[in-house]
Amino acid sequence: QVQLVESGGGLVQPGGSLRLSCAASGATNTITTMGWYRQTPGKQRELVATVTRSGRTNYSDSVKGRFTISGDNAKNTVHLQMNSLKPEDTAVYYCNGATPLVDGGIDYWGKGTRVTVSS
């Protein structure tokens, strides 16, 4: 089992910045990809960004150039630096840790942290 705990959400004005952090504990050696997803009421959870242990990153088109994901393998943490925030970035952000398909393709989730972008 893997436990994920997010921190860093809050209220920010449009154009501002926030940094989300996620700390993983437990069987972290099984995780090969970590990332962030977000969800708003009535909508499906959507990908924001992911990073592999080798450092390969992937971003949704809506956040490219504004958000940066980074991982620290030694500390089992992943961060999401969010700049130039827009009201449409308002959502609950969830940390995800995933095992490879050969190991069952298991997704672990944190409880989420709320980000509100509003003036």
C-alpha positions as CSV (number, residue, x, y, z in Angstrom):
1,Q,0.0,0.0,0.0
2,V,1.0,3.6,-0.7
3,Q,-0.2,6.6,1.1
4,L,-0.2,10.0,-0.5
5,V,-0.7,13.3,1.3
6,E,-1.1,16.6,-0.5
7,S,-0.4,20.1,0.8
8,G,-0.2,23.6,-0.5
9,G,-3.7,24.4,-1.8
10,G,-5.5,27.6,-1.1
11,L,-7.0,30.8,-2.5
12,V,-5.0,32.9,-5.0
13,Q,-5.8,35.8,-7.3
14,P,-5.7,35.4,-11.1
15,G,-2.2,35.6,-12.3
16,G,-0.8,34.4,-9.0
17,S,1.2,31.3,-8.1
18,L,0.8,28.3,-5.8
19,R,3.0,25.3,-5.2
20,L,1.5,21.9,-4.4
21,S,3.4,19.2,-2.7
22,C,2.7,15.5,-2.3
23,A,4.5,13.1,0.1
24,A,4.3,9.4,-0.5
25,S,4.9,6.7,2.1
26,G,4.6,3.0,2.4
27,A,5.5,0.8,-0.6
28,T,6.9,3.7,-2.6
29,N,9.3,1.4,-4.4
30,T,6.4,0.1,-6.5
31,I,5.5,3.5,-7.9
32,T,7.0,4.4,-11.2
33,T,4.9,7.5,-12.1
34,M,3.5,10.3,-9.9
35,G,1.3,13.1,-11.0
36,W,-1.5,15.5,-10.4
37,Y,-5.0,15.4,-11.5
38,R,-7.9,17.8,-10.8
39,Q,-11.6,17.7,-10.6
40,T,-14.4,20.2,-10.5
41,P,-18.1,19.4,-9.6
42,G,-19.9,17.5,-12.3
43,K,-16.8,16.8,-14.3
44,Q,-14.5,13.8,-14.6
45,R,-11.1,13.9,-13.0
46,E,-8.5,15.1,-15.5
47,L,-4.8,14.9,-15.9
48,V,-2.7,17.9,-15.1
49,A,0.8,16.6,-15.2
50,T,2.8,13.5,-14.5
51,V,6.5,12.7,-13.9
52,T,8.3,9.3,-14.1
53,R,11.2,8.2,-11.8
54,S,13.5,8.9,-14.8
55,G,12.2,12.5,-15.0
56,R,10.1,12.3,-18.0
57,T,7.2,14.7,-17.8
58,N,3.8,15.0,-19.4
59,Y,1.4,18.0,-19.2
60,S,-2.1,18.6,-20.3
61,D,-2.4,21.3,-23.0
62,S,-4.3,23.6,-20.7
63,V,-1.4,24.0,-18.3
64,K,1.7,23.7,-20.6
65,G,4.0,26.7,-20.1
66,R,2.3,27.6,-16.8
67,F,2.8,24.6,-14.5
68,T,5.9,22.7,-13.7
69,I,6.0,19.2,-12.1
70,S,9.0,17.9,-10.4
71,G,9.8,14.8,-8.4
72,D,12.3,13.9,-5.7
73,N,12.9,10.2,-5.8
74,A,15.0,10.2,-2.6
75,K,12.3,12.0,-0.6
76,N,9.3,10.3,-2.4
77,T,7.8,13.7,-3.1
78,V,6.3,15.4,-6.1
79,H,5.6,19.1,-6.5
80,L,3.5,21.1,-8.8
81,Q,4.5,24.7,-9.3
82,M,1.5,26.6,-10.7
83,N,2.1,30.0,-12.2
84,S,-0.1,32.5,-14.1
85,L,-3.2,30.9,-12.5
86,K,-6.5,31.3,-14.1
87,P,-10.0,31.0,-12.6
88,E,-10.5,27.9,-14.7
89,D,-7.7,26.3,-12.8
90,T,-10.0,26.2,-9.7
91,A,-10.5,22.6,-8.7
92,V,-9.6,20.0,-6.2
93,Y,-6.1,18.7,-7.0
94,Y,-5.3,15.1,-6.4
95,C,-1.9,13.5,-6.1
96,N,-1.6,10.2,-7.9
97,G,1.0,7.4,-7.7
98,A,0.9,4.6,-10.3
99,T,2.5,1.2,-10.5
100,P,3.4,-0.2,-14.0
101,L,1.0,-2.5,-15.8
102,V,3.3,-5.5,-15.2
103,D,2.8,-4.9,-11.5
104,G,-1.0,-4.6,-11.7
105,G,-1.4,-1.0,-12.9
106,I,-2.5,0.2,-9.5
107,D,-3.5,3.8,-9.0
108,Y,-3.1,5.4,-5.5
109,W,-4.7,8.7,-4.7
110,G,-4.4,11.3,-2.1
111,K,-7.5,13.0,-0.5
112,G,-7.0,16.1,-2.5
113,T,-6.2,19.8,-1.9
114,R,-8.5,22.6,-3.0
115,V,-7.2,25.4,-5.2
116,T,-9.4,28.4,-5.8
117,V,-8.4,31.1,-8.2
118,S,-10.5,34.2,-7.7
119,S,-10.3,37.9,-7.2
